[in-house]
Amino acid sequence: MNSLSYWAVLFVASVRNIFTHKLKSAVVGLLMCFGTGLVVTGTALLDSMEDSMSKSITSSLAGHLQVYSAEAKDELALFGGMMMGREDIGRIANFEDLERVAEQVENVRAIVPMGIDIASITGGNETDRVADTLRTAVAARDQAQIDLLRLQLSLMADALRSEFEAKQAITADKEALAADLQNLDRLQSDAFWLSLSDDPELAIQFIETKIAPMSSDGLIVYLRYVGTDLDEFTKNFERFEIVKGEAVPAGHRGFLFAEKFYEDHVKHKVARDLDRIHRQVHEEEKTIAEDALLRTKVGQMSRQYRRISFQLRPDDAQNLTSELRTMMPEVRAKDGAEPSLEVLLQAFLEVNDQNLDERYAYFYESIAPKIELYKIKVGDVMTIRAYTRSGYLKAVNTKVYGTFNFRGLERSDLAAAANLMDIVTFRDLYGLMSETRREELEQIREEVGAAEIDRQNAEDTLFGGSGQSLVAAPEDTAGFDEFRGQDLAGIREDLAEAYNQRFDAETVARGVALNAAVVLEDPDRLDETKAALQAAFDRSGQPMKVVDWQTASGIVGQFIIVIRLVLYVAIFIIFLVALVIINNTMVMATMERTTEIGTLRAMGAQRSTVMTMFLFETVVLGLLAGVAGALGGALFVTWLGHVGIPAGNQDTLIFLFGGPRMYPAFGLANLAVGLVSILVVSLVSTLYPARLATRIPPVVAMQAKD
């Protein structure tokens, strides 16, 4: 018998045995079918998730590769690491040198300078806002507006006085409390408002420094930001889009808030709370009546009513009071009289499942336009503060040009983990001095005749000692006023000039960066380009480290590895169970086929032939069941790709899915892995029963017939 006929006979016999032993074939076939479908579906979902996550990261912040100093003490973690954004990743001394080398490497489309740090921003409270408006009204000589603001400040003072008088019974520092009450009396006196015409800036400074600190509703926000070449960033990260305002003009200093961060941290506190409650009710399908946490949030929000009332102009407050009385006629004051605005606002904010939508709409239609909805508005100049690597606090003023999103990741906190700043301002805030700034400081030092002082003589020189003190003796401070004589207008002009300074591309290139994003022409050649780029830096003598997007993203990039490991462990356990079941089933089937096997041996069949027959039978069954399972898995993945898998409100899933839904797809590799895996498991589980079959002696067949 030739080889072809031999295998044809084995195939026919295998098919006959499969249909002859239907129960055994059904059990083993179903296990094979399920296992194959599981592998195809699981690997397809993982591959789709990895592809989606790679697009989320590479098109939003990381690029395909990242470059940073090989001498770094910590690993680069774009989305935050163990140091909470203060990792020491070294410095790129001159970005231009790095750029020159990278541009020579094939497949590199662009290289974008970056630097990551954390900082804080502060904003005034409602009293600060009124004081600033008052300054504008005084400059415009708008007496009607001044009168309205005086009334508004008087109402604020009344509210503060009520709080402070209630504190008198419990506070230990009664002297400080008395001083605060005295300042409130001064604010409400006619003499104070008469002084506004004599020295308006002095009076306004009194409001800002003595009255405003009494309120605790100021803005303090800690944020993470990336300093970068904003022009190159917007060109090379295709998911970037402006939501509010505009992009920072080329060559200008400026700041862009991540839209979700802006909404979650800079927006008015009551508006933020109302947004969260509305979102949880409509998107997460919760109810205020049944969710204790939501009820707690509603209670907390209702106690924030003064954040609204303090911002209202007197005429707006009067109109709003009338509207709310009409909307909520059942609300009365404790004594049964007509309710005040504060009573009405507190009742208005006590939302429930029935009135939430109505009050949410009314808030944004009628209340939001009358208040300061954002503490820092697009177009404002804000002060941002950070600690330099030397340990001292540095502050810069920068204009907020707008907010941005990464398309598809609008609801992801991870995608909004970093705000954007121009690289020149970043260097100032980080404490990295440019050549221009060094020249300016040297010129100032020469003009004032500043002398260098050695460390040993510094204390004596500065504070007296044996030499002459450089510190003037204190004069009589009677009648001293801390604001008088300050050219505040001039100071503001100097600040405006600072943040309006222009810079060119050469300034961006010839400066320090902490890391750099590399964007590739063909992402499929990532490993090849990474190796070529590393070799180019090594040849140039620049100690740089090149890592892929997954490594650069820190712990976020490892999510897919963890998920893949969990899936593989689950598949291994399932296959281990399948192996045991298939093995037992095949052993039982072998015992049932003793006569058949003995007869074959009696007719001259070799042991190798019997083993080959059993293994071939498993291969045929595995192919039939595996193909069915692979097709089933492929159809299931295709259906999921059509309807999508929702990420819900899980931030990590939104980032992994590349958006609110993931649309998976399968490839030939997924089908091949599924088929090969199930065939290997099936063959391994058949080895023992097949070996057992070869040991059945021919005489058994004769005994079975007897």
C-alpha angles and dihedrals in degrees: 000000000000123000095258093052090046093057091042090056090048091051093049091046091048093052090047092050092048092057093038093057097044099164094051092044092048094051095045093040094052091051090050092046093049093045093051093047090049093051093046093047095042097047092044091052092047093048091048091048092049091049091049093047092048089054091047091054103034095046097043111040119333107054115209094293135020128210125200140149117302087213093062117134093212136038118258111258111177094185096043134285141196092306093055094239097321097096115149103235095159125235140282099226096205119012091198091067091051092047093050092056096042094051090060092060116096116246094024108127100176142346119211124197117232145175128185126208143142127242143160133243126200132199133188125256128241092284091054089051093052091046091053091049089049090054090055092047092050091049089051092043089232101163094178091056091045090054092050092049091049089055091047092051090048091055090049090050091051091053092048091047090055091052094046094047089053089052094055092083095054107029123097095200097070092154093062091045091052090051090053092050089049090054090051089052090052092050092054095045123106089229091063093053091046088055088057090077093047099048110000096174092053091051093047091048088055089056093048097046104031106028104030095057089060089072118072099203099096123128121258114167129171114208143177118228142180121220110210147143094281094198093055092040094056091046097050105036102069098191092061115111136164114242104177128017119351142296117275106269116248113276094014130118111240151137134233122198120215102247096231092048089049092052094044100044113017100041122098110284096236092048091050093051092046091050092052094049092047091048094049093049096047104030102031093035094231125150127221091220094057102031113079093193092054091050089052090052091051090052092049092048093051090057090059093070093119090064084070102036093050091056097050122101112233093253092047090048091053093049093046091050090055093048094048092049088055092046095047108029090162093066113097135169118258091261092049094254127128107296121248123236092261092053090048094048092050091050091045092055093050091091127178136187092275101050102028097099094045094049093042090056092044092050093057095039100045112012106034094060089056097053138053099269094186125036089213114034129202105270095031123123109232133189115235121192132197139161113252122225087259089062102248126119115254126189131192133180117229135170121244105226098178149296131281143200137196106235113253092014098074093123097043120107090197092058089049092048093109133044122205132247133170113264095238093058089043090058091051092049093044090054097249109141119216123220090250092054091048090053091049092051092047090052091050091049091053093046095052093039094236112183128212114248123203119231095250095056099036097099096047092045096048101037106029114257113145093339134056114289119240090208115089118235113257116263128214106292097197108133091008114161116197094209104040115106095021115133094217094166089055091048090053091050090052091050091048090051090051097055093039093059113125127220135188135225091265091060090052093049098043097061147072125292129175098213139348135222117226117206117199132213092219114027091191088071093056098123092046093049092045091056092046092049093049090050091050092053091047091052092048092053094242111137098224133151120216118202134172124248093262094056093041093054091064121209091353091064091053094060092089091050091053092047091048090050091050091050093048091050090050092049091047091053092047092048091047090055090045091051091054093046093046091046093051092045092050092048090053091046090050092054089051091052096052094117093048093049093045091051091052090050091048089053090057103268112156123231089247089055092053092047092047090050092054094045092045090050089054091048092052092047090045092052093049094045093037093053090049091048093046091050090047091051092046092051091048092050090047090053091048089049089056099047098028130221111265118229092203112199095318106127094204092051092049089055094043092047093047090235143001090308135029119216105200126202134188132224137201089263090062091052092047094049091049094051096043092047095052093044091052092049092046094049092048091050091050097051096084096045090046092050089048090053092054091058095060105110120224092244089068089070091055091047092049090053091051 
